[in-house]
Amino acid sequence: MSHDDFAFEPVRGLPEELPAGERILWQGAPSWVAMARHVFHVRFVAAYFAVIATWRVISAANAGALDAGVIVQVVWALGLGALAIAVLGVIAYGYGRTTVYTVTNRRVVIRSGVAFQITFNLPFAAVMGAGLRHHRDGTGDIPLTLDGAEQIAYLHIWPNVRPWKLTRPEPMLRNIPAPDQVAELLTDALKVYHAETGNAGRAAQPTAIRASDRPRVVRRPPAVVAAE
């Protein structure tokens, strides 16, 4: 996926120019290595195939049947494990390269997708709050709680969504570096926005959102590259 595939974007990560008075506060992307670990669980896959190979060797040795055939089976199992990890790593790399998180003083925008690019527009009017979860690798997740008046389908926004929140999905900035700074910036921006719009207590008492403020999904077809 090259930068030319997103040549249609007037601003990186955004489907259209920002209106007057709106400005970008932060842009970032998930760490594809962290996504491979926490989203696609490559460590679990590696451990699974390692356990299978070890169990086969131990079983054969205890039965006195450790021969060339068993060794071939173990090599095949380890090879399949390596292939599975490689495939998951490539998918994680693809999402890491194509995902862009944008925080402005009015909204959060998530552009994601490998085969099909989709942009999720989340106005602050629809965001009730933000959370923070740290990972040991230094990255973190920032889930967003949306107003109950409008929701996004879990599968549409995956993997940029809080795990297992199926009935009320929470869009999430996932596996981003320096999550504390981003969470603080986003929290401050939300406070300023709701203070300016007269909804300072909105998190405690959610209000209905205007139609123009509802989360929008902008679908983009995959880029077509002409053969040279």
Rosetta constraint file for C-alpha pairs under 8 A:
AtomPair CA 1 CA 5 HARMONIC 6.63 0.50
AtomPair CA 1 CA 94 HARMONIC 7.39 0.50
AtomPair CA 1 CA 97 HARMONIC 7.32 0.50
AtomPair CA 1 CA 98 HARMONIC 7.37 0.50
AtomPair CA 2 CA 6 HARMONIC 7.84 0.50
AtomPair CA 3 CA 7 HARMONIC 6.95 0.50
AtomPair CA 5 CA 222 HARMONIC 7.89 0.50
AtomPair CA 5 CA 223 HARMONIC 5.36 0.50
AtomPair CA 5 CA 224 HARMONIC 7.99 0.50
AtomPair CA 6 CA 12 HARMONIC 7.81 0.50
AtomPair CA 6 CA 223 HARMONIC 7.79 0.50
AtomPair CA 8 CA 15 HARMONIC 7.74 0.50
AtomPair CA 9 CA 13 HARMONIC 6.90 0.50
AtomPair CA 9 CA 14 HARMONIC 6.01 0.50
AtomPair CA 9 CA 15 HARMONIC 5.31 0.50
AtomPair CA 9 CA 16 HARMONIC 6.67 0.50
AtomPair CA 10 CA 14 HARMONIC 6.97 0.50
AtomPair CA 10 CA 15 HARMONIC 6.74 0.50
AtomPair CA 10 CA 16 HARMONIC 5.77 0.50
AtomPair CA 10 CA 17 HARMONIC 6.01 0.50
AtomPair CA 11 CA 15 HARMONIC 7.25 0.50
AtomPair CA 11 CA 16 HARMONIC 6.87 0.50
AtomPair CA 11 CA 17 HARMONIC 6.42 0.50
AtomPair CA 13 CA 99 HARMONIC 7.98 0.50
AtomPair CA 13 CA 100 HARMONIC 5.44 0.50
AtomPair CA 13 CA 101 HARMONIC 7.15 0.50
AtomPair CA 13 CA 102 HARMONIC 6.93 0.50
AtomPair CA 13 CA 109 HARMONIC 7.69 0.50
AtomPair CA 13 CA 110 HARMONIC 7.54 0.50
AtomPair CA 13 CA 111 HARMONIC 5.79 0.50
AtomPair CA 14 CA 102 HARMONIC 7.98 0.50
AtomPair CA 14 CA 109 HARMONIC 7.24 0.50
AtomPair CA 14 CA 111 HARMONIC 7.34 0.50
AtomPair CA 14 CA 119 HARMONIC 7.50 0.50
AtomPair CA 15 CA 119 HARMONIC 7.20 0.50
AtomPair CA 15 CA 218 HARMONIC 7.46 0.50
AtomPair CA 18 CA 22 HARMONIC 6.03 0.50
AtomPair CA 18 CA 23 HARMONIC 7.10 0.50
AtomPair CA 22 CA 104 HARMONIC 6.72 0.50
AtomPair CA 22 CA 105 HARMONIC 6.07 0.50
AtomPair CA 22 CA 106 HARMONIC 6.48 0.50
AtomPair CA 23 CA 104 HARMONIC 5.44 0.50
AtomPair CA 23 CA 105 HARMONIC 6.07 0.50
AtomPair CA 24 CA 102 HARMONIC 7.07 0.50
AtomPair CA 24 CA 103 HARMONIC 6.06 0.50
AtomPair CA 24 CA 104 HARMONIC 4.21 0.50
AtomPair CA 24 CA 105 HARMONIC 6.76 0.50
AtomPair CA 25 CA 102 HARMONIC 7.76 0.50
AtomPair CA 25 CA 103 HARMONIC 5.59 0.50
AtomPair CA 25 CA 104 HARMONIC 4.93 0.50
AtomPair CA 25 CA 105 HARMONIC 6.56 0.50
AtomPair CA 25 CA 185 HARMONIC 7.98 0.50
AtomPair CA 26 CA 102 HARMONIC 5.89 0.50
AtomPair CA 26 CA 103 HARMONIC 5.18 0.50
AtomPair CA 26 CA 104 HARMONIC 6.85 0.50
AtomPair CA 26 CA 182 HARMONIC 7.68 0.50
AtomPair CA 27 CA 100 HARMONIC 6.96 0.50
AtomPair CA 27 CA 101 HARMONIC 5.53 0.50
AtomPair CA 27 CA 102 HARMONIC 4.49 0.50
AtomPair CA 27 CA 103 HARMONIC 6.34 0.50
AtomPair CA 28 CA 100 HARMONIC 5.85 0.50
AtomPair CA 28 CA 101 HARMONIC 5.24 0.50
AtomPair CA 28 CA 102 HARMONIC 6.70 0.50
AtomPair CA 28 CA 176 HARMONIC 7.28 0.50
AtomPair CA 29 CA 96 HARMONIC 6.56 0.50
AtomPair CA 29 CA 97 HARMONIC 7.81 0.50
AtomPair CA 29 CA 99 HARMONIC 5.86 0.50
AtomPair CA 29 CA 100 HARMONIC 4.92 0.50
AtomPair CA 29 CA 101 HARMONIC 5.78 0.50
AtomPair CA 29 CA 176 HARMONIC 6.24 0.50
AtomPair CA 30 CA 34 HARMONIC 7.66 0.50
AtomPair CA 30 CA 35 HARMONIC 7.18 0.50
AtomPair CA 30 CA 96 HARMONIC 5.51 0.50
AtomPair CA 30 CA 99 HARMONIC 7.07 0.50
AtomPair CA 30 CA 100 HARMONIC 7.79 0.50
AtomPair CA 30 CA 173 HARMONIC 7.60 0.50
AtomPair CA 30 CA 174 HARMONIC 5.87 0.50
AtomPair CA 30 CA 175 HARMONIC 4.94 0.50
AtomPair CA 30 CA 176 HARMONIC 4.60 0.50
AtomPair CA 30 CA 177 HARMONIC 7.32 0.50
AtomPair CA 31 CA 35 HARMONIC 6.21 0.50
AtomPair CA 31 CA 96 HARMONIC 6.04 0.50
AtomPair CA 31 CA 139 HARMONIC 7.68 0.50
AtomPair CA 31 CA 175 HARMONIC 5.79 0.50
AtomPair CA 31 CA 176 HARMONIC 6.03 0.50
AtomPair CA 31 CA 177 HARMONIC 7.09 0.50
AtomPair CA 32 CA 36 HARMONIC 6.11 0.50
AtomPair CA 32 CA 92 HARMONIC 5.31 0.50
AtomPair CA 32 CA 93 HARMONIC 5.01 0.50
AtomPair CA 32 CA 94 HARMONIC 7.89 0.50
AtomPair CA 32 CA 95 HARMONIC 7.04 0.50
AtomPair CA 32 CA 96 HARMONIC 4.56 0.50
AtomPair CA 32 CA 97 HARMONIC 7.66 0.50
AtomPair CA 33 CA 37 HARMONIC 6.51 0.50
AtomPair CA 33 CA 89 HARMONIC 7.80 0.50
AtomPair CA 33 CA 92 HARMONIC 7.27 0.50
AtomPair CA 33 CA 93 HARMONIC 7.43 0.50
AtomPair CA 34 CA 38 HARMONIC 6.00 0.50
AtomPair CA 34 CA 39 HARMONIC 7.83 0.50
AtomPair CA 34 CA 137 HARMONIC 7.41 0.50
AtomPair CA 34 CA 139 HARMONIC 7.27 0.50
AtomPair CA 34 CA 175 HARMONIC 6.00 0.50
AtomPair CA 35 CA 39 HARMONIC 4.95 0.50
AtomPair CA 35 CA 40 HARMONIC 6.52 0.50
AtomPair CA 35 CA 92 HARMONIC 5.85 0.50
AtomPair CA 35 CA 96 HARMONIC 7.66 0.50
AtomPair CA 35 CA 174 HARMONIC 7.92 0.50
AtomPair CA 35 CA 175 HARMONIC 6.34 0.50
AtomPair CA 36 CA 40 HARMONIC 4.92 0.50
AtomPair CA 36 CA 41 HARMONIC 6.06 0.50
AtomPair CA 36 CA 42 HARMONIC 5.91 0.50
AtomPair CA 36 CA 88 HARMONIC 6.76 0.50
AtomPair CA 36 CA 89 HARMONIC 5.74 0.50
AtomPair CA 36 CA 92 HARMONIC 5.31 0.50
AtomPair CA 36 CA 93 HARMONIC 7.88 0.50
AtomPair CA 37 CA 41 HARMONIC 4.74 0.50
AtomPair CA 37 CA 42 HARMONIC 5.46 0.50
AtomPair CA 37 CA 43 HARMONIC 6.31 0.50
AtomPair CA 39 CA 159 HARMONIC 7.37 0.50
AtomPair CA 40 CA 88 HARMONIC 6.29 0.50
AtomPair CA 40 CA 89 HARMONIC 7.99 0.50
AtomPair CA 40 CA 92 HARMONIC 7.24 0.50
AtomPair CA 41 CA 45 HARMONIC 6.53 0.50
AtomPair CA 42 CA 46 HARMONIC 6.09 0.50
AtomPair CA 42 CA 85 HARMONIC 5.72 0.50
AtomPair CA 42 CA 88 HARMONIC 6.96 0.50
AtomPair CA 42 CA 89 HARMONIC 7.61 0.50
AtomPair CA 43 CA 47 HARMONIC 6.12 0.50
AtomPair CA 44 CA 48 HARMONIC 6.01 0.50
AtomPair CA 45 CA 49 HARMONIC 6.42 0.50
AtomPair CA 45 CA 81 HARMONIC 6.98 0.50
AtomPair CA 45 CA 84 HARMONIC 7.64 0.50
AtomPair CA 45 CA 85 HARMONIC 6.92 0.50
AtomPair CA 46 CA 50 HARMONIC 6.13 0.50
AtomPair CA 46 CA 81 HARMONIC 6.24 0.50
AtomPair CA 46 CA 82 HARMONIC 7.54 0.50
AtomPair CA 46 CA 85 HARMONIC 7.04 0.50
AtomPair CA 47 CA 51 HARMONIC 6.05 0.50
AtomPair CA 48 CA 52 HARMONIC 6.38 0.50
AtomPair CA 49 CA 53 HARMONIC 6.17 0.50
AtomPair CA 49 CA 77 HARMONIC 6.48 0.50
AtomPair CA 49 CA 78 HARMONIC 6.24 0.50
AtomPair CA 49 CA 81 HARMONIC 5.54 0.50
AtomPair CA 50 CA 54 HARMONIC 6.07 0.50
AtomPair CA 50 CA 78 HARMONIC 6.95 0.50
AtomPair CA 51 CA 55 HARMONIC 5.92 0.50
AtomPair CA 52 CA 56 HARMONIC 6.18 0.50
AtomPair CA 52 CA 77 HARMONIC 7.51 0.50
AtomPair CA 53 CA 57 HARMONIC 6.36 0.50
AtomPair CA 53 CA 74 HARMONIC 5.14 0.50
AtomPair CA 53 CA 77 HARMONIC 6.37 0.50
AtomPair CA 53 CA 78 HARMONIC 6.87 0.50
AtomPair CA 54 CA 58 HARMONIC 6.18 0.50
AtomPair CA 55 CA 59 HARMONIC 5.96 0.50
AtomPair CA 56 CA 60 HARMONIC 6.08 0.50
AtomPair CA 56 CA 70 HARMONIC 7.48 0.50
AtomPair CA 56 CA 74 HARMONIC 7.07 0.50
AtomPair CA 57 CA 61 HARMONIC 6.05 0.50
AtomPair CA 57 CA 66 HARMONIC 6.97 0.50
AtomPair CA 57 CA 70 HARMONIC 7.12 0.50
AtomPair CA 57 CA 71 HARMONIC 7.74 0.50
AtomPair CA 57 CA 74 HARMONIC 7.43 0.50
AtomPair CA 58 CA 62 HARMONIC 6.10 0.50
AtomPair CA 59 CA 63 HARMONIC 6.24 0.50
AtomPair CA 60 CA 64 HARMONIC 6.08 0.50
AtomPair CA 60 CA 65 HARMONIC 4.90 0.50
AtomPair CA 60 CA 66 HARMONIC 4.85 0.50
AtomPair CA 60 CA 70 HARMONIC 7.25 0.50
AtomPair CA 61 CA 65 HARMONIC 5.93 0.50
AtomPair CA 61 CA 66 HARMONIC 5.06 0.50
AtomPair CA 65 CA 70 HARMONIC 7.95 0.50
AtomPair CA 66 CA 70 HARMONIC 6.02 0.50
AtomPair CA 66 CA 71 HARMONIC 7.57 0.50
AtomPair CA 67 CA 71 HARMONIC 6.53 0.50
AtomPair CA 68 CA 72 HARMONIC 6.22 0.50
AtomPair CA 69 CA 73 HARMONIC 6.37 0.50
AtomPair CA 70 CA 74 HARMONIC 6.24 0.50
AtomPair CA 71 CA 75 HARMONIC 6.17 0.50
AtomPair CA 72 CA 76 HARMONIC 6.16 0.50
AtomPair CA 73 CA 77 HARMONIC 6.20 0.50
AtomPair CA 74 CA 78 HARMONIC 6.19 0.50
AtomPair CA 75 CA 79 HARMONIC 5.99 0.50
AtomPair CA 76 CA 80 HARMONIC 6.12 0.50
AtomPair CA 77 CA 81 HARMONIC 6.21 0.50
AtomPair CA 78 CA 82 HARMONIC 6.16 0.50
AtomPair CA 79 CA 83 HARMONIC 6.17 0.50
AtomPair CA 80 CA 84 HARMONIC 6.11 0.50
AtomPair CA 81 CA 85 HARMONIC 6.20 0.50
AtomPair CA 82 CA 86 HARMONIC 6.11 0.50
AtomPair CA 83 CA 87 HARMONIC 6.19 0.50
AtomPair CA 84 CA 88 HARMONIC 6.23 0.50
AtomPair CA 85 CA 89 HARMONIC 5.96 0.50
AtomPair CA 86 CA 90 HARMONIC 6.19 0.50
AtomPair CA 87 CA 91 HARMONIC 6.35 0.50
AtomPair CA 88 CA 92 HARMONIC 6.13 0.50
AtomPair CA 89 CA 93 HARMONIC 6.05 0.50
AtomPair CA 90 CA 94 HARMONIC 6.14 0.50
AtomPair CA 91 CA 95 HARMONIC 6.35 0.50
AtomPair CA 92 CA 96 HARMONIC 6.08 0.50
AtomPair CA 93 CA 97 HARMONIC 6.11 0.50
AtomPair CA 94 CA 98 HARMONIC 6.22 0.50
AtomPair CA 94 CA 114 HARMONIC 5.98 0.50
AtomPair CA 95 CA 99 HARMONIC 5.70 0.50
AtomPair CA 95 CA 112 HARMONIC 6.87 0.50
AtomPair CA 95 CA 113 HARMONIC 6.37 0.50
AtomPair CA 95 CA 114 HARMONIC 6.06 0.50
AtomPair CA 98 CA 111 HARMONIC 7.47 0.50
AtomPair CA 98 CA 112 HARMONIC 5.73 0.50
AtomPair CA 98 CA 113 HARMONIC 6.31 0.50
AtomPair CA 98 CA 114 HARMONIC 6.46 0.50
AtomPair CA 98 CA 117 HARMONIC 7.99 0.50
AtomPair CA 99 CA 110 HARMONIC 7.21 0.50
AtomPair CA 99 CA 111 HARMONIC 5.37 0.50
AtomPair CA 99 CA 112 HARMONIC 4.25 0.50
AtomPair CA 99 CA 113 HARMONIC 6.82 0.50
AtomPair CA 100 CA 110 HARMONIC 6.03 0.50
AtomPair CA 100 CA 111 HARMONIC 5.18 0.50
AtomPair CA 100 CA 112 HARMONIC 6.62 0.50
AtomPair CA 101 CA 108 HARMONIC 7.37 0.50
AtomPair CA 101 CA 109 HARMONIC 5.92 0.50
AtomPair CA 101 CA 110 HARMONIC 4.88 0.50
AtomPair CA 101 CA 111 HARMONIC 6.53 0.50
AtomPair CA 101 CA 173 HARMONIC 6.78 0.50
AtomPair CA 102 CA 108 HARMONIC 5.69 0.50
AtomPair CA 102 CA 109 HARMONIC 5.01 0.50
AtomPair CA 102 CA 110 HARMONIC 6.50 0.50
AtomPair CA 103 CA 107 HARMONIC 6.10 0.50
AtomPair CA 103 CA 108 HARMONIC 4.65 0.50
AtomPair CA 103 CA 109 HARMONIC 6.49 0.50
AtomPair CA 103 CA 186 HARMONIC 7.10 0.50
AtomPair CA 104 CA 108 HARMONIC 6.37 0.50
AtomPair CA 104 CA 189 HARMONIC 8.00 0.50
AtomPair CA 105 CA 189 HARMONIC 5.77 0.50
AtomPair CA 105 CA 190 HARMONIC 7.77 0.50
AtomPair CA 105 CA 193 HARMONIC 7.11 0.50
AtomPair CA 106 CA 123 HARMONIC 6.07 0.50
AtomPair CA 106 CA 124 HARMONIC 5.65 0.50
AtomPair CA 106 CA 189 HARMONIC 7.84 0.50
AtomPair CA 106 CA 193 HARMONIC 6.88 0.50
AtomPair CA 107 CA 121 HARMONIC 7.11 0.50
AtomPair CA 107 CA 122 HARMONIC 5.49 0.50
AtomPair CA 107 CA 123 HARMONIC 4.07 0.50
AtomPair CA 107 CA 124 HARMONIC 4.92 0.50
AtomPair CA 108 CA 121 HARMONIC 6.32 0.50
AtomPair CA 108 CA 122 HARMONIC 5.06 0.50
AtomPair CA 108 CA 123 HARMONIC 6.29 0.50
AtomPair CA 108 CA 124 HARMONIC 7.27 0.50
AtomPair CA 109 CA 119 HARMONIC 6.90 0.50
AtomPair CA 109 CA 120 HARMONIC 5.60 0.50
AtomPair CA 109 CA 121 HARMONIC 4.76 0.50
AtomPair CA 109 CA 122 HARMONIC 5.96 0.50
AtomPair CA 110 CA 119 HARMONIC 5.59 0.50
AtomPair CA 110 CA 120 HARMONIC 5.02 0.50
AtomPair CA 110 CA 121 HARMONIC 6.72 0.50
AtomPair CA 110 CA 173 HARMONIC 7.95 0.50
AtomPair CA 111 CA 117 HARMONIC 6.90 0.50
AtomPair CA 111 CA 118 HARMONIC 5.76 0.50
AtomPair CA 111 CA 119 HARMONIC 4.25 0.50
AtomPair CA 111 CA 120 HARMONIC 6.32 0.50
AtomPair CA 112 CA 117 HARMONIC 5.54 0.50
AtomPair CA 112 CA 118 HARMONIC 5.57 0.50
AtomPair CA 112 CA 119 HARMONIC 6.45 0.50
AtomPair CA 113 CA 117 HARMONIC 4.32 0.50
AtomPair CA 113 CA 118 HARMONIC 6.04 0.50
AtomPair CA 115 CA 222 HARMONIC 5.77 0.50
AtomPair CA 116 CA 219 HARMONIC 7.60 0.50
AtomPair CA 116 CA 220 HARMONIC 6.29 0.50
AtomPair CA 116 CA 221 HARMONIC 5.52 0.50
AtomPair CA 116 CA 222 HARMONIC 5.08 0.50
AtomPair CA 117 CA 219 HARMONIC 6.32 0.50
AtomPair CA 117 CA 220 HARMONIC 5.11 0.50
AtomPair CA 117 CA 221 HARMONIC 6.54 0.50
AtomPair CA 117 CA 222 HARMONIC 6.65 0.50
AtomPair CA 118 CA 217 HARMONIC 6.75 0.50
AtomPair CA 118 CA 218 HARMONIC 5.65 0.50
AtomPair CA 118 CA 219 HARMONIC 4.57 0.50
AtomPair CA 118 CA 220 HARMONIC 5.84 0.50
AtomPair CA 119 CA 217 HARMONIC 5.59 0.50
AtomPair CA 119 CA 218 HARMONIC 4.89 0.50
AtomPair CA 119 CA 219 HARMONIC 6.38 0.50
AtomPair CA 119 CA 220 HARMONIC 7.92 0.50
AtomPair CA 120 CA 157 HARMONIC 7.87 0.50
AtomPair CA 120 CA 215 HARMONIC 6.95 0.50
AtomPair CA 120 CA 216 HARMONIC 5.87 0.50
AtomPair CA 120 CA 217 HARMONIC 4.66 0.50
AtomPair CA 120 CA 218 HARMONIC 6.45 0.50
AtomPair CA 121 CA 215 HARMONIC 5.28 0.50
AtomPair CA 121 CA 216 HARMONIC 4.98 0.50
AtomPair CA 121 CA 217 HARMONIC 6.23 0.50
AtomPair CA 121 CA 218 HARMONIC 7.88 0.50
AtomPair CA 122 CA 126 HARMONIC 6.65 0.50
AtomPair CA 122 CA 127 HARMONIC 7.20 0.50
AtomPair CA 122 CA 214 HARMONIC 7.35 0.50
AtomPair CA 122 CA 215 HARMONIC 4.75 0.50
AtomPair CA 122 CA 216 HARMONIC 6.96 0.50
AtomPair CA 123 CA 127 HARMONIC 6.79 0.50
AtomPair CA 123 CA 213 HARMONIC 6.01 0.50
AtomPair CA 123 CA 214 HARMONIC 6.97 0.50
AtomPair CA 123 CA 215 HARMONIC 6.38 0.50
AtomPair CA 124 CA 128 HARMONIC 7.84 0.50
AtomPair CA 124 CA 190 HARMONIC 6.52 0.50
AtomPair CA 124 CA 193 HARMONIC 7.29 0.50
AtomPair CA 125 CA 194 HARMONIC 7.87 0.50
AtomPair CA 125 CA 209 HARMONIC 6.46 0.50
AtomPair CA 125 CA 213 HARMONIC 6.29 0.50
AtomPair CA 125 CA 214 HARMONIC 7.89 0.50
AtomPair CA 126 CA 146 HARMONIC 5.53 0.50
AtomPair CA 126 CA 147 HARMONIC 5.10 0.50
AtomPair CA 126 CA 150 HARMONIC 7.75 0.50
AtomPair CA 126 CA 209 HARMONIC 6.56 0.50
AtomPair CA 126 CA 213 HARMONIC 6.93 0.50
AtomPair CA 126 CA 214 HARMONIC 6.47 0.50
AtomPair CA 126 CA 215 HARMONIC 7.08 0.50
AtomPair CA 127 CA 144 HARMONIC 6.56 0.50
AtomPair CA 127 CA 145 HARMONIC 5.85 0.50
AtomPair CA 127 CA 146 HARMONIC 4.61 0.50
AtomPair CA 127 CA 147 HARMONIC 6.01 0.50
AtomPair CA 128 CA 144 HARMONIC 7.46 0.50
AtomPair CA 128 CA 145 HARMONIC 5.37 0.50
AtomPair CA 128 CA 146 HARMONIC 5.48 0.50
AtomPair CA 128 CA 147 HARMONIC 5.94 0.50
AtomPair CA 128 CA 202 HARMONIC 7.11 0.50
AtomPair CA 128 CA 203 HARMONIC 5.15 0.50
AtomPair CA 128 CA 206 HARMONIC 7.24 0.50
AtomPair CA 129 CA 144 HARMONIC 5.92 0.50
AtomPair CA 129 CA 145 HARMONIC 5.28 0.50
AtomPair CA 129 CA 146 HARMONIC 7.45 0.50
AtomPair CA 129 CA 187 HARMONIC 7.78 0.50
AtomPair CA 129 CA 190 HARMONIC 7.96 0.50
AtomPair CA 129 CA 203 HARMONIC 6.67 0.50
AtomPair CA 130 CA 142 HARMONIC 6.35 0.50
AtomPair CA 130 CA 143 HARMONIC 5.68 0.50
AtomPair CA 130 CA 144 HARMONIC 4.60 0.50
AtomPair CA 130 CA 145 HARMONIC 6.17 0.50
AtomPair CA 130 CA 183 HARMONIC 7.52 0.50
AtomPair CA 130 CA 186 HARMONIC 7.89 0.50
AtomPair CA 130 CA 187 HARMONIC 6.99 0.50
AtomPair CA 131 CA 141 HARMONIC 7.96 0.50
AtomPair CA 131 CA 142 HARMONIC 5.29 0.50
AtomPair CA 131 CA 143 HARMONIC 5.29 0.50
AtomPair CA 131 CA 144 HARMONIC 6.59 0.50
AtomPair CA 131 CA 183 HARMONIC 7.63 0.50
AtomPair CA 132 CA 140 HARMONIC 6.96 0.50
AtomPair CA 132 CA 141 HARMONIC 5.73 0.50
AtomPair CA 132 CA 142 HARMONIC 4.70 0.50
AtomPair CA 132 CA 143 HARMONIC 6.75 0.50
AtomPair CA 132 CA 179 HARMONIC 7.56 0.50
AtomPair CA 132 CA 180 HARMONIC 7.72 0.50
AtomPair CA 132 CA 183 HARMONIC 6.82 0.50
AtomPair CA 133 CA 140 HARMONIC 5.41 0.50
AtomPair CA 133 CA 141 HARMONIC 5.08 0.50
AtomPair CA 133 CA 142 HARMONIC 6.54 0.50
AtomPair CA 134 CA 138 HARMONIC 7.01 0.50
AtomPair CA 134 CA 139 HARMONIC 6.31 0.50
AtomPair CA 134 CA 140 HARMONIC 4.35 0.50
AtomPair CA 134 CA 141 HARMONIC 6.59 0.50
AtomPair CA 134 CA 179 HARMONIC 7.56 0.50
AtomPair CA 135 CA 139 HARMONIC 5.49 0.50
AtomPair CA 135 CA 140 HARMONIC 5.47 0.50
AtomPair CA 138 CA 177 HARMONIC 6.55 0.50
AtomPair CA 138 CA 178 HARMONIC 7.13 0.50
AtomPair CA 139 CA 175 HARMONIC 5.07 0.50
AtomPair CA 139 CA 176 HARMONIC 5.13 0.50
AtomPair CA 139 CA 177 HARMONIC 4.57 0.50
AtomPair CA 139 CA 178 HARMONIC 6.36 0.50
AtomPair CA 139 CA 179 HARMONIC 6.28 0.50
AtomPair CA 140 CA 174 HARMONIC 6.60 0.50
AtomPair CA 140 CA 175 HARMONIC 4.88 0.50
AtomPair CA 140 CA 176 HARMONIC 5.47 0.50
AtomPair CA 140 CA 177 HARMONIC 6.65 0.50
AtomPair CA 140 CA 178 HARMONIC 7.40 0.50
AtomPair CA 140 CA 179 HARMONIC 5.13 0.50
AtomPair CA 140 CA 180 HARMONIC 8.00 0.50
AtomPair CA 141 CA 172 HARMONIC 6.54 0.50
AtomPair CA 141 CA 173 HARMONIC 5.59 0.50
AtomPair CA 141 CA 174 HARMONIC 4.54 0.50
AtomPair CA 141 CA 175 HARMONIC 5.39 0.50
AtomPair CA 141 CA 176 HARMONIC 6.57 0.50
AtomPair CA 141 CA 179 HARMONIC 6.93 0.50
AtomPair CA 142 CA 172 HARMONIC 5.36 0.50
AtomPair CA 142 CA 173 HARMONIC 5.03 0.50
AtomPair CA 142 CA 174 HARMONIC 6.53 0.50
AtomPair CA 142 CA 179 HARMONIC 7.46 0.50
AtomPair CA 142 CA 183 HARMONIC 6.77 0.50
AtomPair CA 143 CA 161 HARMONIC 7.14 0.50
AtomPair CA 143 CA 162 HARMONIC 6.12 0.50
AtomPair CA 143 CA 170 HARMONIC 5.83 0.50
AtomPair CA 143 CA 171 HARMONIC 5.74 0.50
AtomPair CA 143 CA 172 HARMONIC 4.04 0.50
AtomPair CA 143 CA 173 HARMONIC 6.36 0.50
AtomPair CA 144 CA 170 HARMONIC 5.36 0.50
AtomPair CA 144 CA 171 HARMONIC 5.44 0.50
AtomPair CA 144 CA 172 HARMONIC 5.88 0.50
AtomPair CA 145 CA 170 HARMONIC 5.50 0.50
AtomPair CA 145 CA 171 HARMONIC 7.50 0.50
AtomPair CA 146 CA 150 HARMONIC 7.35 0.50
AtomPair CA 146 CA 151 HARMONIC 6.99 0.50
AtomPair CA 146 CA 170 HARMONIC 6.77 0.50
AtomPair CA 147 CA 151 HARMONIC 7.63 0.50
AtomPair CA 147 CA 206 HARMONIC 6.78 0.50
AtomPair CA 147 CA 207 HARMONIC 7.85 0.50
AtomPair CA 147 CA 208 HARMONIC 7.77 0.50
AtomPair CA 147 CA 209 HARMONIC 7.95 0.50
AtomPair CA 149 CA 208 HARMONIC 6.48 0.50
AtomPair CA 149 CA 209 HARMONIC 7.15 0.50
AtomPair CA 150 CA 214 HARMONIC 6.70 0.50
AtomPair CA 150 CA 215 HARMONIC 7.23 0.50
AtomPair CA 151 CA 168 HARMONIC 6.91 0.50
AtomPair CA 151 CA 169 HARMONIC 7.05 0.50
AtomPair CA 151 CA 215 HARMONIC 7.85 0.50
AtomPair CA 152 CA 156 HARMONIC 7.20 0.50
AtomPair CA 152 CA 157 HARMONIC 7.22 0.50
AtomPair CA 152 CA 169 HARMONIC 6.62 0.50
AtomPair CA 152 CA 215 HARMONIC 7.90 0.50
AtomPair CA 153 CA 157 HARMONIC 6.75 0.50
AtomPair CA 153 CA 169 HARMONIC 6.90 0.50
AtomPair CA 154 CA 158 HARMONIC 6.14 0.50
AtomPair CA 154 CA 161 HARMONIC 7.05 0.50
AtomPair CA 154 CA 165 HARMONIC 7.80 0.50
AtomPair CA 154 CA 166 HARMONIC 6.05 0.50
AtomPair CA 154 CA 169 HARMONIC 5.54 0.50
AtomPair CA 155 CA 159 HARMONIC 7.96 0.50
AtomPair CA 157 CA 161 HARMONIC 6.26 0.50
AtomPair CA 157 CA 171 HARMONIC 7.05 0.50
AtomPair CA 160 CA 171 HARMONIC 5.87 0.50
AtomPair CA 160 CA 172 HARMONIC 5.04 0.50
AtomPair CA 160 CA 173 HARMONIC 6.24 0.50
AtomPair CA 160 CA 174 HARMONIC 6.03 0.50
AtomPair CA 161 CA 165 HARMONIC 7.98 0.50
AtomPair CA 161 CA 169 HARMONIC 6.68 0.50
AtomPair CA 161 CA 170 HARMONIC 5.55 0.50
AtomPair CA 161 CA 171 HARMONIC 4.32 0.50
AtomPair CA 161 CA 172 HARMONIC 4.62 0.50
AtomPair CA 161 CA 173 HARMONIC 7.68 0.50
AtomPair CA 161 CA 174 HARMONIC 7.67 0.50
AtomPair CA 162 CA 169 HARMONIC 6.86 0.50
AtomPair CA 162 CA 170 HARMONIC 5.47 0.50
AtomPair CA 162 CA 171 HARMONIC 6.36 0.50
AtomPair CA 162 CA 172 HARMONIC 5.83 0.50
AtomPair CA 165 CA 169 HARMONIC 4.92 0.50
AtomPair CA 165 CA 170 HARMONIC 6.67 0.50
AtomPair CA 178 CA 182 HARMONIC 6.74 0.50
AtomPair CA 179 CA 183 HARMONIC 5.97 0.50
AtomPair CA 180 CA 184 HARMONIC 6.13 0.50
AtomPair CA 181 CA 185 HARMONIC 6.12 0.50
AtomPair CA 182 CA 186 HARMONIC 6.06 0.50
AtomPair CA 183 CA 187 HARMONIC 6.01 0.50
AtomPair CA 184 CA 188 HARMONIC 6.13 0.50
AtomPair CA 185 CA 189 HARMONIC 6.18 0.50
AtomPair CA 186 CA 190 HARMONIC 6.16 0.50
AtomPair CA 187 CA 191 HARMONIC 6.27 0.50
AtomPair CA 188 CA 192 HARMONIC 6.20 0.50
AtomPair CA 189 CA 193 HARMONIC 6.08 0.50
AtomPair CA 190 CA 194 HARMONIC 6.16 0.50
AtomPair CA 191 CA 195 HARMONIC 6.01 0.50
AtomPair CA 191 CA 200 HARMONIC 6.91 0.50
AtomPair CA 192 CA 196 HARMONIC 6.07 0.50
AtomPair CA 193 CA 197 HARMONIC 6.18 0.50
AtomPair CA 194 CA 198 HARMONIC 5.84 0.50
AtomPair CA 194 CA 199 HARMONIC 4.57 0.50
AtomPair CA 194 CA 200 HARMONIC 4.89 0.50
AtomPair CA 194 CA 201 HARMONIC 7.95 0.50
AtomPair CA 194 CA 202 HARMONIC 7.42 0.50
AtomPair CA 195 CA 199 HARMONIC 5.85 0.50
AtomPair CA 195 CA 200 HARMONIC 4.77 0.50
AtomPair CA 201 CA 205 HARMONIC 6.43 0.50
AtomPair CA 202 CA 206 HARMONIC 5.05 0.50
AtomPair CA 202 CA 207 HARMONIC 6.70 0.50
AtomPair CA 209 CA 213 HARMONIC 6.19 0.50
AtomPair CA 209 CA 214 HARMONIC 6.70 0.50
AtomPair CA 210 CA 214 HARMONIC 6.68 0.50
